[in-house]
Amino acid sequence: MKLLKDNWCVGEKLRIFKHSLERNSMEFPQFLTEKQVSLMTKQSQKTLQQHRWKNTGIPFHKFGRTVRYSEEDVLQYMKNCRVETEIA
């Protein structure tokens, strides 16, 4: 397995996506940590923190002092970042 920043491996990233496909729609929503979202979006944790402070970027939840991102919100954000190009 290829190691990524902070000892995360490609297998862990794939496990997150696989788990999201296997979930039953009747279950509770899946929440992701800042580190997991950073890996998925290729944005640094510092960038995510700045977006929260500026009230921009991906919507987030606070449970006490803990910050979590809804998997659904992260995937929607990634879809909305798509840029359509013209064919020359």
N, C-alpha and C positions, 0 to 999 in steps of 0.2 A: 504494500500500500504506500502511496506517495504521501509524505507528511506535508501538511500545510502549516501556516503560522499558528503558534500556540499549541503545537502537537495535535491539531485536528487533522484527521485524515480524510481522503476522498470517500472512503467507505462510510464514514459518519454522515457526510453530506448526502450521500445517496440514500442512507437509511432514513433521513428526515423526509425526503421526497417519497420514498416507497411507503413509509408510514402514512403519509397524507393520502395516498391513493387507496390504502387498505381500510381507512376509517369508515365507519358507518355514519351516515348523516344524522343519526339520532344521538350521537355521542356529544359530549361537551366540546366546545371549540379548542383547538390546539394552540397553545401559547409558546412562543419562542423567546429565547434569551437574546440579549444584545449581541453576544458573540455569534450565535447561530444566524441572526439576521445579517450580520456583517459578512459572514461567509457566503450567504445566499446572494446578496446584492453587490458584493465586492466593494462595499463602502466601509471605511474604517469605523471603529467604534467611536472615535472622537467625532467624526462627521455625524454619526447618528445622535450623539449627545448634543452637538450644536444644533441639529435640526429640531430636537425636542425643545431646547432652550428658546429657539426662534419661532416655535410653533409652526414648523414647516415639515415636509417630508412625510414619512410613514406614520399613520395614527398609532398611538401606543396606549397602554393601560398601566396604571400605577396601583399596586397592591401594597399599601404601606409605603415603604421606601423602595420596593422592588419594581423594576420596569420590565414589562413584557409586551411583546408584539403578537397580535393575532396572525396566525398563519394565513388566513384568508385575506387580511389587510395587506400583508407583505406581497402575496401573489398578485393582488389587484394593483398595487403600486408598481410592480414590475411590468405588468401588462400595459399600464398607462404610460410607461416610459418609452414605449415603442415609437420609433420614428419612421414614418412612411417616406420613401424616397421615390423620385421620379426616374423612370427608365429613359435614358438618353437616346 
